[in-house]
Amino acid sequence: MKQYKTSKLFYGKYPYKIETDILGWDIKTLGVARIIAECNNPRGRYKSRCEDFRKDLLEYITIAEEFINSDIKTRAEGNILNYFLEDRNTYDSMCKKLAPWIVSVTAPASDNDLEILQSDTQQVLCNVLPYEKYQFKITLRENTPIEIRLKFSKWLENYQDRVKVSNTTRYWLQGYKNFSQNPFLYIDDYKQLSLTLLFLGNYVKKKQEYVLRDTQINSVSEDKECQH
Protein backbone atom coordinates (compact mmCIF):
# COMPACT_ATOMS: atom_id res chain seq x y z
CA MET A 1 0.00 0.00 0.00
CA LYS A 2 1.37 3.39 -1.02
CA GLN A 3 1.16 6.34 1.35
CA TYR A 4 1.05 9.95 0.23
CA LYS A 5 0.99 13.29 2.02
CA THR A 6 -1.92 15.62 1.37
CA SER A 7 -0.67 18.76 -0.35
CA LYS A 8 -4.07 20.40 -0.80
CA LEU A 9 -7.66 19.57 0.08
CA PHE A 10 -9.46 17.28 -2.35
CA TYR A 11 -12.41 19.12 -3.87
CA GLY A 12 -11.44 22.03 -1.62
CA LYS A 13 -12.82 20.11 1.37
CA TYR A 14 -11.34 16.68 2.10
CA PRO A 15 -7.88 16.11 3.63
CA TYR A 16 -8.08 12.29 3.47
CA LYS A 17 -8.32 9.90 0.54
CA ILE A 18 -8.49 6.10 0.38
CA GLU A 19 -8.05 4.29 -2.94
CA THR A 20 -9.43 0.74 -3.24
CA ASP A 21 -9.14 -1.66 -6.16
CA ILE A 22 -12.40 -3.61 -6.56
CA LEU A 23 -14.77 -2.96 -9.51
CA GLY A 24 -15.25 0.65 -8.54
CA TRP A 25 -17.31 1.64 -11.57
CA ASP A 26 -19.78 -1.24 -11.07
CA ILE A 27 -20.22 -0.41 -7.39
CA LYS A 28 -20.71 3.29 -8.12
CA THR A 29 -23.26 2.77 -10.91
CA LEU A 30 -25.14 -0.34 -9.76
CA GLY A 31 -25.26 0.28 -6.03
CA VAL A 32 -24.71 -2.02 -3.06
CA ALA A 33 -27.94 -4.05 -3.25
CA ARG A 34 -27.46 -4.90 -6.95
CA ILE A 35 -23.83 -5.89 -6.44
CA ILE A 36 -24.77 -8.23 -3.55
CA ALA A 37 -27.50 -9.81 -5.68
CA GLU A 38 -25.14 -10.35 -8.61
CA CYS A 39 -22.49 -11.89 -6.36
CA ASN A 40 -25.01 -14.38 -5.01
CA ASN A 41 -26.25 -15.31 -8.48
CA PRO A 42 -23.93 -17.80 -10.24
CA ARG A 43 -25.69 -16.99 -13.53
CA GLY A 44 -25.67 -13.25 -13.04
CA ARG A 45 -23.45 -10.41 -14.15
CA TYR A 46 -20.28 -12.07 -12.88
CA LYS A 47 -20.98 -15.61 -14.08
CA SER A 48 -17.75 -15.62 -16.10
CA ARG A 49 -15.74 -14.79 -12.99
CA CYS A 50 -14.43 -17.44 -10.65
CA GLU A 51 -16.16 -18.18 -7.36
CA ASP A 52 -13.27 -16.69 -5.38
CA PHE A 53 -13.73 -13.40 -7.21
CA ARG A 54 -17.43 -13.25 -6.36
CA LYS A 55 -16.68 -14.10 -2.73
CA ASP A 56 -14.04 -11.38 -2.54
CA LEU A 57 -16.36 -8.78 -4.07
CA LEU A 58 -19.18 -9.82 -1.75
CA GLU A 59 -16.90 -9.52 1.27
CA TYR A 60 -15.79 -6.06 0.19
CA ILE A 61 -19.27 -4.74 -0.50
CA THR A 62 -20.57 -6.12 2.79
CA ILE A 63 -17.84 -4.31 4.73
CA ALA A 64 -17.93 -1.14 2.65
CA GLU A 65 -21.73 -0.80 2.60
CA GLU A 66 -21.83 1.44 5.67
CA PHE A 67 -19.38 3.83 4.03
CA ILE A 68 -20.83 3.76 0.51
CA ASN A 69 -24.36 4.42 1.76
CA SER A 70 -23.24 7.27 4.02
CA ASP A 71 -22.48 10.89 3.07
CA ILE A 72 -18.84 10.03 2.32
CA LYS A 73 -17.81 11.29 -1.11
CA THR A 74 -16.77 8.57 -3.57
CA ARG A 75 -15.41 8.58 -7.10
CA ALA A 76 -14.97 5.63 -9.43
CA GLU A 77 -12.15 5.37 -11.97
CA GLY A 78 -12.37 2.01 -13.72
CA ASN A 79 -11.78 -0.65 -11.08
CA ILE A 80 -10.69 1.94 -8.54
CA LEU A 81 -13.17 3.27 -5.97
CA ASN A 82 -11.91 6.34 -4.12
CA TYR A 83 -13.20 7.63 -0.81
CA PHE A 84 -12.71 11.24 0.31
CA LEU A 85 -13.05 12.01 4.01
CA GLU A 86 -13.09 14.96 6.40
CA ASP A 87 -12.27 13.36 9.75
CA ARG A 88 -9.41 11.22 10.99
CA ASN A 89 -11.48 8.72 12.99
CA THR A 90 -13.49 7.60 9.97
CA TYR A 91 -10.33 7.47 7.90
CA ASP A 92 -8.57 5.24 10.46
CA SER A 93 -11.61 2.96 10.71
CA MET A 94 -11.84 2.52 6.96
CA CYS A 95 -8.11 1.87 6.64
CA LYS A 96 -8.47 -1.08 9.02
CA LYS A 97 -11.69 -2.51 7.60
CA LEU A 98 -10.79 -2.15 3.91
CA ALA A 99 -7.08 -2.95 4.26
CA PRO A 100 -7.06 -6.01 1.88
CA TRP A 101 -8.29 -3.85 -1.01
CA ILE A 102 -6.48 -0.55 -0.38
CA VAL A 103 -3.79 0.37 -2.90
CA SER A 104 -2.99 3.84 -1.58
CA VAL A 105 -3.93 6.35 1.10
CA THR A 106 -3.39 10.09 1.32
CA ALA A 107 -3.42 11.98 4.62
CA PRO A 108 -1.96 15.15 6.16
CA ALA A 109 1.58 14.63 7.37
CA SER A 110 0.83 16.13 10.80
CA ASP A 111 -1.77 18.00 12.83
CA ASN A 112 0.03 21.19 11.87
CA ASP A 113 -0.33 20.36 8.18
CA LEU A 114 -4.03 19.64 8.68
CA GLU A 115 -4.53 22.98 10.39
CA ILE A 116 -2.82 24.81 7.54
CA LEU A 117 -4.82 22.96 4.89
CA GLN A 118 -8.14 23.69 6.56
CA SER A 119 -7.33 27.33 7.24
CA ASP A 120 -7.07 28.32 3.57
CA THR A 121 -7.99 26.10 0.62
CA GLN A 122 -5.65 28.12 -1.62
CA GLN A 123 -2.59 26.95 0.29
CA VAL A 124 -0.52 24.07 -1.06
CA LEU A 125 1.86 22.20 1.23
CA CYS A 126 5.22 21.12 -0.16
CA ASN A 127 8.71 20.12 0.92
CA VAL A 128 10.40 22.43 -1.57
CA LEU A 129 9.10 25.62 -3.16
CA PRO A 130 8.63 25.51 -6.94
CA TYR A 131 12.10 25.95 -8.44
CA GLU A 132 13.25 26.41 -4.81
CA LYS A 133 12.18 30.04 -4.98
CA TYR A 134 8.58 30.88 -5.80
CA GLN A 135 6.02 31.28 -3.05
CA PHE A 136 2.94 31.95 -5.18
CA LYS A 137 1.24 30.75 -8.33
CA ILE A 138 -1.50 32.66 -10.08
CA THR A 139 -3.69 31.39 -12.89
CA LEU A 140 -5.06 33.87 -15.41
CA ARG A 141 -8.47 33.82 -17.05
CA GLU A 142 -8.44 32.35 -20.54
CA ASN A 143 -10.64 35.20 -21.83
CA THR A 144 -8.15 37.91 -20.87
CA PRO A 145 -8.23 40.44 -23.77
CA ILE A 146 -5.22 40.53 -26.06
CA GLU A 147 -4.50 44.19 -25.21
CA ILE A 148 -4.23 43.32 -21.51
CA ARG A 149 -2.04 40.32 -22.28
CA LEU A 150 0.35 42.37 -24.40
CA LYS A 151 0.64 45.12 -21.77
CA PHE A 152 1.19 42.56 -19.02
CA SER A 153 3.84 40.75 -21.06
CA LYS A 154 5.70 44.04 -21.54
CA TRP A 155 5.32 44.87 -17.83
CA LEU A 156 6.80 41.49 -16.85
CA GLU A 157 10.07 42.38 -18.55
CA ASN A 158 10.84 44.54 -15.52
CA TYR A 159 10.51 41.59 -13.14
CA GLN A 160 12.19 38.68 -14.89
CA ASP A 161 14.13 37.73 -11.76
CA ARG A 162 10.98 37.64 -9.62
CA VAL A 163 8.37 36.05 -11.89
CA LYS A 164 8.64 32.80 -13.84
CA VAL A 165 6.39 32.29 -16.85
CA SER A 166 6.19 29.04 -18.82
CA ASN A 167 6.84 29.23 -22.55
CA THR A 168 3.24 28.27 -23.34
CA THR A 169 1.87 31.06 -21.18
CA ARG A 170 4.42 33.54 -22.53
CA TYR A 171 3.42 32.80 -26.16
CA TRP A 172 -0.21 33.33 -25.19
CA LEU A 173 0.53 36.62 -23.44
CA GLN A 174 2.46 37.85 -26.47
CA GLY A 175 -0.41 36.98 -28.81
CA TYR A 176 1.26 34.11 -30.65
CA LYS A 177 -1.46 31.79 -29.31
CA ASN A 178 -5.15 32.67 -29.20
CA PHE A 179 -5.90 30.23 -26.37
CA SER A 180 -4.08 28.69 -23.45
CA GLN A 181 -5.75 26.46 -20.87
CA ASN A 182 -5.12 27.68 -17.32
CA PRO A 183 -2.19 30.00 -18.16
CA PHE A 184 -0.12 30.57 -15.05
CA LEU A 185 3.02 32.08 -13.60
CA TYR A 186 5.07 31.76 -10.42
CA ILE A 187 5.83 34.77 -8.18
CA ASP A 188 8.53 34.98 -5.55
CA ASP A 189 7.05 37.00 -2.66
CA TYR A 190 4.10 39.00 -1.26
CA LYS A 191 5.31 42.35 -2.60
CA GLN A 192 5.58 41.10 -6.17
CA LEU A 193 2.26 39.28 -5.81
CA SER A 194 0.52 42.49 -4.75
CA LEU A 195 1.95 44.37 -7.74
CA THR A 196 0.89 41.62 -10.13
CA LEU A 197 -2.63 41.37 -8.71
CA LEU A 198 -2.97 45.15 -8.91
CA PHE A 199 -2.00 45.08 -12.59
CA LEU A 200 -4.26 42.17 -13.58
CA GLY A 201 -7.27 42.87 -11.39
CA ASN A 202 -10.23 40.63 -12.26
CA TYR A 203 -8.24 38.75 -14.89
CA VAL A 204 -6.76 36.57 -12.14
CA LYS A 205 -8.63 33.27 -12.03
CA LYS A 206 -6.94 31.62 -9.03
CA LYS A 207 -4.19 32.32 -6.52
CA GLN A 208 -2.19 29.66 -4.65
CA GLU A 209 0.38 30.00 -1.92
CA TYR A 210 3.03 27.32 -1.39
CA VAL A 211 3.71 26.58 2.28
CA LEU A 212 6.73 24.59 3.39
CA ARG A 213 5.76 21.70 5.64
CA ASP A 214 7.88 20.50 8.54
CA THR A 215 9.55 17.58 6.77
CA GLN A 216 10.95 16.18 10.01
CA ILE A 217 7.51 15.45 11.47
CA ASN A 218 6.42 12.53 9.32
CA SER A 219 7.70 9.64 7.26
CA VAL A 220 5.01 9.02 4.63
CA SER A 221 5.77 9.46 0.94
CA GLU A 222 5.30 12.66 -0.97
CA ASP A 223 1.86 13.15 -2.54
CA LYS A 224 1.98 13.12 -6.31
CA GLU A 225 0.04 16.39 -6.41
CA CYS A 226 2.65 18.26 -4.42
CA GLN A 227 5.47 18.20 -6.95
CA HIS A 228 4.70 21.84 -7.92
BELRA-V695302 format. One record per residue. N is the residue number from 1. RES is the residue in one letter. NEAR is the number of other C-alpha atoms within 12 Angstrom. Layout:
# BELRA-V695302
n=N res=RES near=NEAR
n=N res=RES near=NEAR
This chain:
# BELRA-V695302
n=1 res=M near=19
n=2 res=K near=20
n=3 res=Q near=25
n=4 res=Y near=30
n=5 res=K near=39
n=6 res=T near=44
n=7 res=S near=43
n=8 res=K near=42
n=9 res=L near=34
n=10 res=F near=30
n=11 res=Y near=18
n=12 res=G near=21
n=13 res=K near=23
n=14 res=Y near=29
n=15 res=P near=39
n=16 res=Y near=42
n=17 res=K near=42
n=18 res=I near=44
n=19 res=E near=37
n=20 res=T near=37
n=21 res=D near=29
n=22 res=I near=32
n=23 res=L near=31
n=24 res=G near=30
n=25 res=W near=22
n=26 res=D near=28
n=27 res=I near=36
n=28 res=K near=29
n=29 res=T near=20
n=30 res=L near=19
n=31 res=G near=21
n=32 res=V near=30
n=33 res=A near=21
n=34 res=R near=22
n=35 res=I near=33
n=36 res=I near=29
n=37 res=A near=21
n=38 res=E near=28
n=39 res=C near=32
n=40 res=N near=23
n=41 res=N near=19
n=42 res=P near=19
n=43 res=R near=15
n=44 res=G near=16
n=45 res=R near=19
n=46 res=Y near=25
n=47 res=K near=16
n=48 res=S near=15
n=49 res=R near=18
n=50 res=C near=15
n=51 res=E near=18
n=52 res=D near=16
n=53 res=F near=20
n=54 res=R near=28
n=55 res=K near=22
n=56 res=D near=24
n=57 res=L near=35
n=58 res=L near=28
n=59 res=E near=23
n=60 res=Y near=33
n=61 res=I near=36
n=62 res=T near=25
n=63 res=I near=24
n=64 res=A near=38
n=65 res=E near=26
n=66 res=E near=18
n=67 res=F near=28
n=68 res=I near=30
n=69 res=N near=19
n=70 res=S near=15
n=71 res=D near=14
n=72 res=I near=25
n=73 res=K near=23
n=74 res=T near=30
n=75 res=R near=27
n=76 res=A near=25
n=77 res=E near=20
n=78 res=G near=18
n=79 res=N near=22
n=80 res=I near=24
n=81 res=L near=34
n=82 res=N near=37
n=83 res=Y near=39
n=84 res=F near=35
n=85 res=L near=37
n=86 res=E near=28
n=87 res=D near=21
n=88 res=R near=22
n=89 res=N near=12
n=90 res=T near=23
n=91 res=Y near=28
n=92 res=D near=20
n=93 res=S near=18
n=94 res=M near=33
n=95 res=C near=31
n=96 res=K near=17
n=97 res=K near=23
n=98 res=L near=35
n=99 res=A near=23
n=100 res=P near=21
n=101 res=W near=30
n=102 res=I near=28
n=103 res=V near=23
n=104 res=S near=29
n=105 res=V near=37
n=106 res=T near=39
n=107 res=A near=39
n=108 res=P near=44
n=109 res=A near=35
n=110 res=S near=24
n=111 res=D near=19
n=112 res=N near=19
n=113 res=D near=31
n=114 res=L near=31
n=115 res=E near=20
n=116 res=I near=29
n=117 res=L near=37
n=118 res=Q near=27
n=119 res=S near=17
n=120 res=D near=21
n=121 res=T near=26
n=122 res=Q near=27
n=123 res=Q near=31
n=124 res=V near=40
n=125 res=L near=43
n=126 res=C near=36
n=127 res=N near=29
n=128 res=V near=22
n=129 res=L near=25
n=130 res=P near=27
n=131 res=Y near=21
n=132 res=E near=19
n=133 res=K near=21
n=134 res=Y near=30
n=135 res=Q near=33
n=136 res=F near=38
n=137 res=K near=39
n=138 res=I near=35
n=139 res=T near=31
n=140 res=L near=36
n=141 res=R near=27
n=142 res=E near=25
n=143 res=N near=22
n=144 res=T near=29
n=145 res=P near=21
n=146 res=I near=22
n=147 res=E near=16
n=148 res=I near=25
n=149 res=R near=33
n=150 res=L near=23
n=151 res=K near=19
n=152 res=F near=32
n=153 res=S near=30
n=154 res=K near=18
n=155 res=W near=19
n=156 res=L near=27
n=157 res=E near=17
n=158 res=N near=15
n=159 res=Y near=22
n=160 res=Q near=17
n=161 res=D near=16
n=162 res=R near=25
n=163 res=V near=33
n=164 res=K near=30
n=165 res=V near=31
n=166 res=S near=18
n=167 res=N near=17
n=168 res=T near=21
n=169 res=T near=31
n=170 res=R near=28
n=171 res=Y near=21
n=172 res=W near=32
n=173 res=L near=35
n=174 res=Q near=28
n=175 res=G near=23
n=176 res=Y near=17
n=177 res=K near=19
n=178 res=N near=20
n=179 res=F near=23
n=180 res=S near=25
n=181 res=Q near=17
n=182 res=N near=23
n=183 res=P near=32
n=184 res=F near=31
n=185 res=L near=38
n=186 res=Y near=37
n=187 res=I near=36
n=188 res=D near=30
n=189 res=D near=23
n=190 res=Y near=21
n=191 res=K near=16
n=192 res=Q near=27
n=193 res=L near=28
n=194 res=S near=18
n=195 res=L near=21
n=196 res=T near=33
n=197 res=L near=25
n=198 res=L near=14
n=199 res=F near=21
n=200 res=L near=28
n=201 res=G near=19
n=202 res=N near=19
n=203 res=Y near=26
n=204 res=V near=28
n=205 res=K near=23
n=206 res=K near=24
n=207 res=K near=30
n=208 res=Q near=32
n=209 res=E near=32
n=210 res=Y near=37
n=211 res=V near=32
n=212 res=L near=28
n=213 res=R near=31
n=214 res=D near=21
n=215 res=T near=21
n=216 res=Q near=11
n=217 res=I near=15
n=218 res=N near=21
n=219 res=S near=16
n=220 res=V near=21
n=221 res=S near=25
n=222 res=E near=27
n=223 res=D near=30
n=224 res=K near=19
n=225 res=E near=19
n=226 res=C near=27
n=227 res=Q near=22
n=228 res=H near=29
